[in-house]
Amino acid sequence: MTKRAFSNRNILLGTLQRQRGTHIIVTVGQDVVDNDFHVAGLIEAGPPFSASTVHMAGSCVVKISPMKNVVGGVICPAQVWLSPRGTGPPLPPVSPDVILHVNGQEFLSKLEVDDSMRFCDARGKLRALGILSKYPIFSGVGFIAESKKTEYVESGTVLRMKEKGRKSSVGFC
C-alpha cells in the first residue's frame, strides 16, 4: 500500500508549484488507507482534497453541529454519514460533517429515507437525526442524515427508530 501511495504522490498531492518544497496534505482514516477502492477514489478526486473521519472506538464523544449565523440561527444542518461498523467513509461527492459507525446491520437495513432516529446525547438531551438519502455500499447500506441541533454522540449511544405498530428498533453507535 505504501508503495502505491508513493508511486502516485503527484496524483495524490499535486505537483510542486513555483519551486515550493511542500505538498497538499490529505488526511484520511486508517480504514481508507487499508482499502484500495478508497485510495482509487482519492486519486480520482485529485488534489486539493481533504476529508475527516471520526472513529468511535473506545469511549469517544463526537460533536455534531450545524452551521449557524452570528445570532445562532441554523444556516445549514449538520450532515452525518451512518454506516455499519468496519466500513469506510463515503466516496466523493458525498462529504458529511461527521461519520458514525453503527453496530447492528439489521437496524440499518430497516431505515428508509425520511425516517427519524431518536437518542439521548452525552448531555442527556433528547435528539434526532433525519434520514435524507440512502447509498448502497459493499457491506449493506449507508445513509446521510441531518441535524439542525447540536448533538454530542458517544460510544454506546442507543439509537431508536419508531416503527408503526411495533416496538422501536435499536442500534448502537
C-alpha positions as CSV (number, residue, x, y, z in Angstrom):
1,M,0.0,0.0,0.0
2,T,2.8,2.4,0.9
3,K,4.5,1.7,-2.5
4,R,1.3,2.6,-4.3
5,A,0.9,5.9,-2.4
6,F,4.5,6.9,-3.1
7,S,4.2,6.0,-6.8
8,N,1.1,8.2,-7.0
9,R,2.5,11.0,-4.9
10,N,2.0,13.6,-7.6
11,I,-1.5,12.4,-8.4
12,L,-2.5,12.4,-4.7
13,L,-0.7,15.6,-3.6
14,G,-0.3,17.5,-6.8
15,T,2.9,18.7,-8.4
16,L,5.0,21.2,-6.5
17,Q,4.2,24.7,-7.6
18,R,6.8,27.6,-8.0
19,Q,9.7,25.7,-6.5
20,R,7.9,25.1,-3.2
21,G,9.1,22.3,-1.1
22,T,5.7,21.3,0.3
23,H,2.7,19.3,-0.9
24,I,-1.0,19.4,-0.1
25,I,-1.7,17.1,2.9
26,V,-4.5,14.6,2.6
27,T,-6.0,13.5,5.9
28,V,-8.0,10.2,5.9
29,G,-8.7,7.5,8.4
30,Q,-6.8,4.2,8.6
31,D,-9.8,2.4,7.1
32,V,-9.4,4.4,3.9
33,V,-5.6,3.7,3.7
34,D,-6.2,0.0,4.1
35,N,-8.7,-0.2,1.2
36,D,-7.5,0.1,-2.4
37,F,-11.0,1.1,-3.5
38,H,-11.0,4.2,-1.3
39,V,-7.5,5.1,-2.4
40,A,-8.6,4.9,-6.0
41,G,-11.5,7.3,-5.1
42,L,-8.9,9.8,-3.6
43,I,-6.9,9.6,-6.8
44,E,-9.9,10.2,-9.0
45,A,-10.9,13.2,-6.8
46,G,-7.5,14.7,-7.3
47,P,-5.9,17.5,-5.4
48,P,-6.9,19.5,-3.5
49,F,-9.0,17.1,-1.4
50,S,-9.5,16.8,2.3
51,A,-11.6,14.5,4.4
52,S,-12.1,14.0,8.1
53,T,-13.1,10.7,9.7
54,V,-14.3,10.2,13.2
55,H,-13.7,6.9,14.8
56,M,-16.0,5.8,17.6
57,A,-13.5,3.4,19.1
58,G,-13.3,3.2,22.9
59,S,-15.1,5.8,24.9
60,C,-15.3,8.7,22.5
61,V,-17.6,11.7,22.1
62,V,-18.3,13.3,18.8
63,K,-19.9,16.8,18.4
64,I,-22.4,17.1,15.6
65,S,-23.1,20.8,15.0
66,P,-25.0,22.6,12.2
67,M,-23.6,25.7,10.7
68,K,-25.0,28.8,12.4
69,N,-25.0,32.5,11.8
70,V,-23.7,35.1,14.3
71,V,-27.0,35.1,16.2
72,G,-27.2,31.3,16.4
73,G,-29.7,30.7,13.6
74,V,-29.1,27.5,11.6
75,I,-27.8,28.2,8.2
76,C,-27.0,24.6,7.2
77,P,-27.9,21.4,9.1
78,A,-25.0,19.1,10.0
79,Q,-24.7,16.1,7.7
80,V,-23.9,12.8,9.2
81,W,-22.8,9.6,7.5
82,L,-24.3,6.4,9.1
83,S,-22.9,3.1,8.1
84,P,-22.1,-0.4,9.6
85,R,-19.0,-0.7,11.8
86,G,-16.0,-1.6,9.7
87,T,-16.9,0.4,6.6
88,G,-15.1,3.4,5.4
89,P,-16.3,6.9,4.7
90,P,-18.5,7.6,1.6
91,L,-16.8,8.4,-1.7
92,P,-16.9,11.9,-3.2
93,P,-19.1,13.8,-3.9
94,V,-20.7,12.8,-0.6
95,S,-19.0,14.9,2.1
96,P,-20.5,14.6,5.6
97,D,-19.5,16.7,8.6
98,V,-19.4,13.6,10.8
99,I,-19.1,9.8,10.3
100,L,-20.8,7.5,12.8
101,H,-20.4,3.7,12.6
102,V,-23.4,1.8,13.9
103,N,-23.5,-1.7,15.3
104,G,-26.5,-3.6,14.1
105,Q,-26.8,-4.2,10.4
106,E,-30.5,-5.3,10.9
107,F,-31.2,-1.8,12.4
108,L,-29.6,0.0,9.4
109,S,-31.4,-2.3,6.9
110,K,-34.8,-1.1,8.3
111,L,-34.0,2.6,7.9
112,E,-35.6,4.4,4.9
113,V,-35.4,8.0,3.6
114,D,-37.5,10.4,5.7
115,D,-37.2,8.1,8.8
116,S,-36.1,9.7,12.1
117,M,-33.7,8.2,14.7
118,R,-34.0,9.4,18.3
119,F,-31.4,9.1,21.0
120,C,-30.2,10.8,24.2
121,D,-26.9,12.5,23.6
122,A,-24.0,12.6,26.1
123,R,-25.6,15.5,27.9
124,G,-28.9,13.6,28.4
125,K,-30.8,15.7,25.8
126,L,-33.3,14.0,23.5
127,R,-32.0,14.4,19.9
128,A,-33.0,13.2,16.5
129,L,-31.3,12.6,13.1
130,G,-33.5,12.7,10.0
131,I,-32.5,10.3,7.2
132,L,-32.0,12.2,3.9
133,S,-30.6,9.7,1.5
134,K,-29.6,6.0,1.2
135,Y,-26.5,4.7,-0.5
136,P,-25.5,1.1,-1.4
137,I,-22.1,0.1,0.0
138,F,-20.2,-3.2,-0.1
139,S,-21.4,-4.3,3.3
140,G,-25.1,-3.2,3.1
141,V,-26.2,0.4,3.1
142,G,-25.0,3.8,4.3
143,F,-27.1,6.8,5.0
144,I,-26.8,10.6,5.0
145,A,-28.7,12.0,7.9
146,E,-29.1,15.6,9.1
147,S,-29.4,17.5,12.3
148,K,-30.5,21.1,13.0
149,K,-29.4,20.9,16.6
150,T,-26.0,20.4,18.3
151,E,-25.6,16.8,19.5
152,Y,-22.9,15.0,21.4
153,V,-22.8,11.3,20.5
154,E,-20.7,8.9,22.5
155,S,-19.7,5.3,22.0
156,G,-22.5,3.0,23.0
157,T,-25.3,5.6,22.3
158,V,-28.6,3.8,21.8
159,L,-30.3,4.8,18.5
160,R,-34.1,4.2,18.2
161,M,-36.4,4.2,15.2
162,K,-40.1,4.1,15.8
163,E,-41.8,1.5,13.6
164,K,-45.5,1.6,13.1
165,G,-47.4,-0.9,15.2
166,R,-44.2,-2.3,16.8
167,K,-41.6,-1.5,19.4
168,S,-38.7,0.7,18.4
169,S,-35.8,-0.9,16.6
170,V,-32.5,-0.3,18.4
171,G,-28.9,0.2,17.1
172,F,-25.8,1.3,18.9
173,C,-23.0,3.8,17.9
